[in-house]
């Protein structure tokens, strides 16, 4: 199955996905005490979880071999603010092909970042398995929050284990909010492993007044050995404060790097 070529030769674009919701904070009618960690404006715990089904097709230029398979993808994140404007997000993600001898990837990542109303910047650390080959990752990431858009960037280095060489990953993402609960996403990702590129476009809509959203995205992959397509459709559940919007949730926890590193 040529997904191995993609896993080892592509670091796909990520779409920081939609999510899951119901808050653990109860807000008082009176304004919260300044600087209080208990009555902070941001939720004490924010999180999301997604599940999606997909289709992957790859054309191997080297061996003139085409293949395709269905896929299943799952991911979850949780964010806890601490020390004022600092946050810690923990992220897990995994993907597998349907075929019995097919590929699989999974990873766990931490995002430690400083955030205010205008921007966020932080450190990425993680470990992952790329079809049985391990990798350790460290990097920097940042986000800029605009009235109807968010720009996110990632630069990371991964130390490969076993048959996987070391590689760089760079990714840029633009999120445009048609309204606070509807988002269009575009992502460009590059890795120096086989000079691989991934171009991703996605759409997500959070059902107003609920803890659920639906989404779909598509990715075009190309590297020195071929090119391919990947399509996903799925849903997310959110854990956040009552009445939160998709844009508000994304701004509270702006980073999700698993697909950029492992897929």
KOLGUMAR-848521 format. One record per residue (C-alpha): residue number from 0; residue in one letter; chain; y, z, x negated. Coordinates in nm, 2 decimals, padded with zeros to 4 digits. Example, Ala and Ser with C-alpha at 12.3 -4.5 7.8 and 13.67 -1.06 7.14 Angstrom:
<recs>
(0 "A" "A" (-00.45 00.78 -01.23)),
(1 "S" "A" (-00.11 00.71 -01.37)),
</recs>
This chain:
<recs>
(0 "X" "A" (00.00 00.00 00.00)),
(1 "X" "A" (00.33 -00.11 -00.15)),
(2 "X" "A" (00.52 00.18 -00.02)),
(3 "X" "A" (00.44 00.34 -00.36)),
(4 "X" "A" (00.66 00.07 -00.52)),
(5 "X" "A" (00.94 00.17 -00.29)),
(6 "X" "A" (00.89 00.54 -00.35)),
(7 "X" "A" (00.89 00.49 -00.73)),
(8 "X" "A" (01.14 00.21 -00.73)),
(9 "X" "A" (01.37 00.30 -00.45)),
(10 "X" "A" (01.57 00.60 -00.35)),
(11 "X" "A" (01.65 00.51 00.00)),
(12 "X" "A" (01.98 00.57 00.17)),
(13 "X" "A" (02.00 00.89 00.36)),
(14 "X" "A" (02.13 00.94 00.70)),
(15 "X" "A" (02.22 01.29 00.75)),
(16 "X" "A" (02.06 01.32 01.07)),
(17 "X" "A" (02.14 01.47 01.41)),
(18 "X" "A" (02.01 01.82 01.51)),
(19 "X" "A" (01.91 02.13 01.73)),
(20 "X" "A" (02.14 02.40 01.90)),
(21 "X" "A" (02.19 02.75 02.05)),
(22 "X" "A" (02.40 03.00 01.88)),
(23 "X" "A" (02.31 03.34 01.74)),
(24 "X" "A" (02.67 03.45 01.75)),
(25 "X" "A" (02.85 03.61 02.05)),
(26 "X" "A" (03.23 03.55 02.04)),
(27 "X" "A" (03.47 03.80 02.17)),
(28 "X" "A" (03.76 03.69 02.40)),
(29 "X" "A" (04.00 03.85 02.16)),
(30 "X" "A" (04.08 03.67 01.82)),
(31 "X" "A" (03.82 03.76 01.56)),
(32 "X" "A" (03.92 04.01 01.29)),
(33 "X" "A" (04.05 03.82 00.98)),
(34 "X" "A" (03.80 03.79 00.70)),
(35 "X" "A" (03.52 03.95 00.91)),
(36 "X" "A" (03.17 03.80 00.82)),
(37 "X" "A" (03.04 03.92 01.16)),
(38 "X" "A" (03.30 03.75 01.37)),
(39 "X" "A" (03.35 03.44 01.15)),
(40 "X" "A" (03.48 03.12 01.31)),
(41 "X" "A" (03.17 02.95 01.18)),
(42 "X" "A" (02.82 03.04 01.32)),
(43 "X" "A" (02.63 03.30 01.12)),
(44 "X" "A" (02.34 03.06 01.12)),
(45 "X" "A" (02.36 02.68 01.18)),
(46 "X" "A" (02.06 02.45 01.17)),
(47 "X" "A" (01.89 02.14 01.29)),
(48 "X" "A" (01.55 01.98 01.31)),
(49 "X" "A" (01.44 01.62 01.37)),
(50 "X" "A" (01.13 01.41 01.44)),
(51 "X" "A" (01.12 01.03 01.42)),
(52 "X" "A" (00.87 00.75 01.43)),
(53 "X" "A" (00.93 00.44 01.23)),
(54 "X" "A" (00.80 00.10 01.10)),
(55 "X" "A" (00.80 -00.01 00.73)),
(56 "X" "A" (00.76 -00.36 00.59)),
(57 "X" "A" (00.76 -00.46 00.22)),
(58 "X" "A" (00.74 -00.80 00.05)),
(59 "X" "A" (00.62 -00.77 -00.31)),
(60 "X" "A" (00.76 -01.06 -00.51)),
(61 "X" "A" (00.55 -00.98 -00.81)),
(62 "X" "A" (00.21 -01.00 -00.65)),
(63 "X" "A" (00.31 -01.21 -00.35)),
(64 "X" "A" (00.18 -00.93 -00.13)),
(65 "X" "A" (00.32 -00.83 00.21)),
(66 "X" "A" (00.23 -00.51 00.39)),
(67 "X" "A" (00.35 -00.30 00.68)),
(68 "X" "A" (00.27 00.03 00.85)),
(69 "X" "A" (00.40 00.27 01.11)),
(70 "X" "A" (00.55 00.60 00.98)),
(71 "X" "A" (00.63 00.95 01.09)),
(72 "X" "A" (00.92 01.15 00.96)),
(73 "X" "A" (01.03 01.51 01.01)),
(74 "X" "A" (01.31 01.72 00.86)),
(75 "X" "A" (01.49 02.06 00.91)),
(76 "X" "A" (01.79 02.23 00.77)),
(77 "X" "A" (01.94 02.58 00.80)),
(78 "X" "A" (02.29 02.69 00.67)),
(79 "X" "A" (02.42 03.04 00.61)),
(80 "X" "A" (02.78 03.10 00.51)),
(81 "X" "A" (02.85 03.37 00.26)),
(82 "X" "A" (03.14 03.50 00.05)),
(83 "X" "A" (03.41 03.35 00.26)),
(84 "X" "A" (03.42 02.97 00.23)),
(85 "X" "A" (03.09 02.94 00.04)),
(86 "X" "A" (02.77 02.81 00.21)),
(87 "X" "A" (02.40 02.78 00.14)),
(88 "X" "A" (02.20 02.51 00.31)),
(89 "X" "A" (01.82 02.48 00.27)),
(90 "X" "A" (01.66 02.15 00.36)),
(91 "X" "A" (01.30 02.03 00.39)),
(92 "X" "A" (01.18 01.68 00.47)),
(93 "X" "A" (00.85 01.49 00.48)),
(94 "X" "A" (00.73 01.13 00.56)),
(95 "X" "A" (00.39 00.97 00.58)),
(96 "X" "A" (00.25 00.62 00.66)),
(97 "X" "A" (00.00 00.59 00.94)),
(98 "X" "A" (-00.27 00.42 00.73)),
(99 "X" "A" (-00.56 00.65 00.60)),
(100 "X" "A" (-00.49 00.56 00.24)),
(101 "X" "A" (-00.11 00.53 00.28)),
(102 "X" "A" (00.18 00.70 00.10)),
(103 "X" "A" (00.35 01.03 00.16)),
(104 "X" "A" (00.67 01.20 00.04)),
(105 "X" "A" (00.81 01.55 00.09)),
(106 "X" "A" (01.08 01.76 -00.07)),
(107 "X" "A" (01.28 02.09 -00.05)),
(108 "X" "A" (01.64 02.10 -00.15)),
(109 "X" "A" (01.92 02.36 -00.16)),
(110 "X" "A" (02.29 02.28 -00.12)),
(111 "X" "A" (02.53 02.55 -00.25)),
(112 "X" "A" (02.89 02.45 -00.16)),
(113 "X" "A" (03.25 02.55 -00.10)),
(114 "X" "A" (03.40 02.42 00.22)),
(115 "X" "A" (03.74 02.43 00.40)),
(116 "X" "A" (03.88 02.23 00.69)),
(117 "X" "A" (03.95 01.93 00.48)),
(118 "X" "A" (03.66 01.90 00.23)),
(119 "X" "A" (03.35 02.04 00.08)),
(120 "X" "A" (03.20 02.02 -00.27)),
(121 "X" "A" (02.88 02.18 -00.42)),
(122 "X" "A" (02.56 02.17 -00.62)),
(123 "X" "A" (02.23 02.02 -00.52)),
(124 "X" "A" (01.90 02.15 -00.65)),
(125 "X" "A" (01.55 02.04 -00.54)),
(126 "X" "A" (01.19 01.96 -00.59)),
(127 "X" "A" (00.99 01.68 -00.44)),
(128 "X" "A" (00.66 01.49 -00.44)),
(129 "X" "A" (00.68 01.11 -00.44)),
(130 "X" "A" (00.33 00.99 -00.34)),
(131 "X" "A" (00.17 01.26 -00.56)),
(132 "X" "A" (00.42 01.25 -00.85)),
(133 "X" "A" (00.65 01.55 -00.88)),
(134 "X" "A" (01.03 01.55 -00.95)),
(135 "X" "A" (01.29 01.81 -01.01)),
(136 "X" "A" (01.65 01.72 -00.91)),
(137 "X" "A" (02.00 01.85 -00.99)),
(138 "X" "A" (02.32 01.70 -00.88)),
(139 "X" "A" (02.67 01.72 -00.74)),
(140 "X" "A" (02.79 01.63 -00.38)),
(141 "X" "A" (03.11 01.62 -00.19)),
(142 "X" "A" (03.26 01.55 00.15)),
(143 "X" "A" (03.60 01.47 00.29)),
(144 "X" "A" (03.67 01.54 00.66)),
(145 "X" "A" (03.90 01.31 00.84)),
(146 "X" "A" (04.01 01.32 01.21)),
(147 "X" "A" (03.75 01.07 01.32)),
(148 "X" "A" (03.54 01.02 01.01)),
(149 "X" "A" (03.36 01.19 00.72)),
(150 "X" "A" (03.30 01.05 00.37)),
(151 "X" "A" (03.01 01.20 00.17)),
(152 "X" "A" (02.90 01.13 -00.19)),
(153 "X" "A" (02.60 01.23 -00.40)),
(154 "X" "A" (02.53 01.19 -00.77)),
(155 "X" "A" (02.19 01.34 -00.89)),
(156 "X" "A" (01.95 01.32 -01.18)),
(157 "X" "A" (01.57 01.37 -01.13)),
(158 "X" "A" (01.32 01.47 -01.40)),
(159 "X" "A" (01.00 01.29 -01.31)),
(160 "X" "A" (00.65 01.44 -01.37)),
(161 "X" "A" (00.31 01.27 -01.41)),
(162 "X" "A" (00.35 00.89 -01.37)),
(163 "X" "A" (00.71 00.91 -01.25)),
(164 "X" "A" (00.99 00.85 -01.50)),
(165 "X" "A" (01.33 01.02 -01.49)),
(166 "X" "A" (01.59 00.85 -01.27)),
(167 "X" "A" (01.95 00.87 -01.15)),
(168 "X" "A" (02.05 00.85 -00.79)),
(169 "X" "A" (02.40 00.77 -00.65)),
(170 "X" "A" (02.48 00.76 -00.28)),
(171 "X" "A" (02.79 00.70 -00.06)),
(172 "X" "A" (02.79 00.76 00.31)),
(173 "X" "A" (03.06 00.70 00.58)),
(174 "X" "A" (03.03 00.86 00.92)),
(175 "X" "A" (03.26 00.73 01.20)),
(176 "X" "A" (03.28 00.92 01.52)),
(177 "X" "A" (03.35 00.70 01.82)),
(178 "X" "A" (03.39 01.03 02.01)),
(179 "X" "A" (03.29 01.39 01.90)),
(180 "X" "A" (02.93 01.34 02.02)),
(181 "X" "A" (02.87 00.98 01.91)),
(182 "X" "A" (02.84 00.88 01.54)),
(183 "X" "A" (02.80 00.55 01.35)),
(184 "X" "A" (02.67 00.59 00.99)),
(185 "X" "A" (02.66 00.36 00.69)),
(186 "X" "A" (02.50 00.45 00.36)),
(187 "X" "A" (02.46 00.28 00.02)),
(188 "X" "A" (02.22 00.43 -00.23)),
(189 "X" "A" (02.14 00.31 -00.58)),
(190 "X" "A" (01.88 00.44 -00.83)),
(191 "X" "A" (01.83 00.31 -01.19)),
(192 "X" "A" (01.45 00.31 -01.13)),
(193 "X" "A" (01.37 -00.06 -01.11)),
(194 "X" "A" (01.74 -00.12 -01.03)),
(195 "X" "A" (01.68 -00.03 -00.66)),
(196 "X" "A" (01.93 -00.04 -00.38)),
(197 "X" "A" (01.91 00.08 -00.02)),
(198 "X" "A" (02.15 -00.01 00.26)),
(199 "X" "A" (02.13 00.20 00.58)),
(200 "X" "A" (02.30 00.18 00.92)),
(201 "X" "A" (02.25 00.43 01.20)),
(202 "X" "A" (02.37 00.54 01.54)),
(203 "X" "A" (02.34 00.89 01.69)),
(204 "X" "A" (02.45 01.04 02.02)),
(205 "X" "A" (02.44 01.41 02.11)),
(206 "X" "A" (02.39 01.47 02.48)),
(207 "X" "A" (02.70 01.66 02.59)),
(208 "X" "A" (02.64 02.03 02.68)),
(209 "X" "A" (02.28 02.02 02.53)),
(210 "X" "A" (02.11 02.11 02.21)),
(211 "X" "A" (01.96 01.76 02.16)),
(212 "X" "A" (02.06 01.42 02.03)),
(213 "X" "A" (01.89 01.08 02.00)),
(214 "X" "A" (01.93 00.85 01.70)),
(215 "X" "A" (01.81 00.52 01.54)),
(216 "X" "A" (01.86 00.38 01.20)),
(217 "X" "A" (01.76 00.08 00.99)),
(218 "X" "A" (01.74 00.04 00.61)),
(219 "X" "A" (01.71 -00.26 00.39)),
(220 "X" "A" (01.55 -00.20 00.04)),
(221 "X" "A" (01.56 -00.42 -00.26)),
(222 "X" "A" (01.45 -00.37 -00.62)),
(223 "X" "A" (01.31 -00.57 -00.92)),
(224 "X" "A" (00.97 -00.60 -00.75)),
(225 "X" "A" (01.06 -00.70 -00.40)),
(226 "X" "A" (01.24 -00.61 -00.08)),
(227 "X" "A" (01.17 -00.46 00.26)),
(228 "X" "A" (01.29 -00.30 00.58)),
(229 "X" "A" (01.24 00.03 00.75)),
(230 "X" "A" (01.33 00.13 01.11)),
(231 "X" "A" (01.34 00.48 01.27)),
(232 "X" "A" (01.40 00.62 01.62)),
(233 "X" "A" (01.39 00.98 01.71)),
(234 "X" "A" (01.56 01.30 01.82)),
(235 "X" "A" (01.71 01.62 01.69)),
(236 "X" "A" (01.76 01.97 01.81)),
(237 "X" "A" (02.06 02.18 01.71)),
(238 "X" "A" (02.11 02.55 01.63)),
(239 "X" "A" (02.49 02.62 01.65)),
(240 "X" "A" (02.76 02.79 01.86)),
(241 "X" "A" (02.78 02.72 02.23)),
(242 "X" "A" (02.98 02.40 02.32)),
(243 "X" "A" (02.95 02.26 01.96)),
(244 "X" "A" (02.99 01.88 01.92)),
(245 "X" "A" (02.80 01.65 01.69)),
(246 "X" "A" (03.10 01.61 01.47)),
(247 "X" "A" (03.16 01.98 01.46)),
(248 "X" "A" (02.80 02.04 01.36)),
(249 "X" "A" (02.81 01.78 01.09)),
(250 "X" "A" (03.12 01.94 00.94)),
(251 "X" "A" (02.96 02.28 00.93)),
(252 "X" "A" (02.67 02.15 00.73)),
(253 "X" "A" (02.76 01.81 00.58)),
(254 "X" "A" (02.49 01.76 00.32)),
(255 "X" "A" (02.13 01.62 00.35)),
(256 "X" "A" (01.99 01.46 00.04)),
(257 "X" "A" (01.61 01.44 00.10)),
(258 "X" "A" (01.59 01.08 00.20)),
(259 "X" "A" (01.82 00.98 -00.09)),
(260 "X" "A" (01.58 01.14 -00.34)),
(261 "X" "A" (01.23 01.11 -00.19)),
(262 "X" "A" (01.21 00.81 00.03)),
</recs>
